[in-house]
């Protein structure tokens, strides 16, 4: 219960920094509370797109960015409590995207989806 309260307090602190008059992207949701907090604040202006990738692909991307040197380091981090609820967010997503593509392909796909989303919200 204390962890849940801390997560909600952290979310409120972070959400307060978002300018609601502008578009914003939030990366790194880890817990259903993150989703609930954003949805409560922004309503239909908030949408979750879930990007999934297998552990090998995620490790390679993180290694290229200098986050992990070994697969063991990555797997240890991936088993941390904060990482265990990520997959449960998939059921709340408007769309699930394959993260196996290159980052450029993924960014291009997201730009198209964002354009579609903006049209729906404005309509």
C-alpha positions in Angstrom: 0.0 0.0 0.0 2.8 2.4 0.8 4.4 1.7 -2.6 1.1 2.5 -4.3 0.8 5.8 -2.4 4.4 6.7 -3.3 3.8 5.9 -7.0 0.6 8.1 -7.0 2.5 11.0 -5.3 5.4 10.7 -7.8 2.9 10.7 -10.7 1.2 13.8 -9.4 4.5 15.6 -9.1 5.6 14.6 -12.7 2.2 15.2 -14.3 2.1 18.7 -12.8 5.1 19.5 -15.0 3.2 18.7 -18.2 1.8 21.7 -20.1 -1.7 20.5 -20.8 -2.0 23.1 -23.7 0.7 21.3 -25.7 1.4 17.8 -27.0 3.6 15.7 -24.8 5.0 12.2 -24.9 5.6 10.3 -21.8 8.0 7.4 -22.0 8.7 4.7 -19.5 5.4 3.8 -17.9 6.0 0.9 -15.5 2.9 0.5 -13.5 -0.9 0.5 -14.1 -1.0 3.4 -11.7 1.0 5.4 -14.2 -1.7 4.8 -16.8 -4.5 5.6 -14.4 -2.9 8.9 -13.3 -2.4 10.1 -16.8 -5.8 9.1 -17.9 -7.4 10.8 -14.9 -5.6 14.0 -15.7 -5.9 14.2 -19.5 -9.0 12.0 -20.3 -9.4 11.3 -24.0 -6.4 13.5 -24.8 -4.2 10.7 -23.3 -3.5 7.5 -25.3 -1.2 4.7 -24.5 0.8 3.0 -27.2 2.5 -0.1 -26.0 5.9 -0.9 -27.6 6.9 -4.5 -27.2 10.3 -6.0 -27.9 11.9 -9.2 -26.9 14.7 -9.2 -24.3 17.5 -9.7 -26.9 16.4 -6.6 -28.9 16.0 -4.5 -25.8 19.4 -5.5 -24.5 21.1 -4.7 -27.9 19.5 -1.2 -27.9 20.5 -0.5 -24.3 24.0 -1.8 -24.9 24.4 0.5 -28.0 23.4 3.4 -25.7 25.9 2.4 -23.1 23.4 1.5 -20.4 24.6 -2.1 -20.0 27.8 -3.9 -20.8 26.7 -7.5 -20.3 23.5 -9.4 -20.8 23.6 -10.4 -17.2 23.5 -6.8 -16.1 20.5 -6.2 -18.3 18.7 -9.3 -17.1 19.3 -8.3 -13.5 17.7 -4.9 -14.1 14.9 -6.4 -16.1 13.9 -8.6 -13.1 13.6 -5.6 -10.7 10.2 -5.0 -9.1 9.7 -1.8 -11.1 9.9 -3.8 -14.3 7.5 -6.6 -13.4 4.2 -4.8 -14.1 5.1 -3.3 -17.5 3.4 -6.1 -19.6 0.2 -5.6 -17.7 -0.1 -2.1 -19.4 -0.5 -3.8 -22.8 -4.2 -4.5 -22.1 -4.8 -0.7 -21.6 -3.1 0.3 -24.8 -4.9 1.7 -27.8 -2.4 -0.1 -30.0 0.6 -2.4 -29.5 3.6 -1.8 -31.7 6.4 -4.2 -32.5 9.6 -2.9 -31.1 11.7 -5.2 -33.2 11.9 -2.6 -36.0 14.7 -0.1 -36.1 14.2 3.0 -33.9 13.8 5.0 -37.1 11.0 2.7 -38.4 9.3 2.8 -35.0 9.5 6.6 -34.9 8.0 6.8 -38.4 5.1 4.5 -37.5 4.5 6.5 -34.3 4.3 9.8 -36.3 1.5 8.2 -38.5 -0.4 7.0 -35.4 0.0 10.4 -33.7 -1.5 12.1 -36.8 -4.5 9.8 -36.8 -4.9 10.3 -33.1 -4.9 14.1 -33.5 -7.6 13.9 -36.1 -9.8 11.9 -33.8 -9.4 14.2 -30.9 -10.0 17.3 -32.9 -13.1 15.8 -34.7 
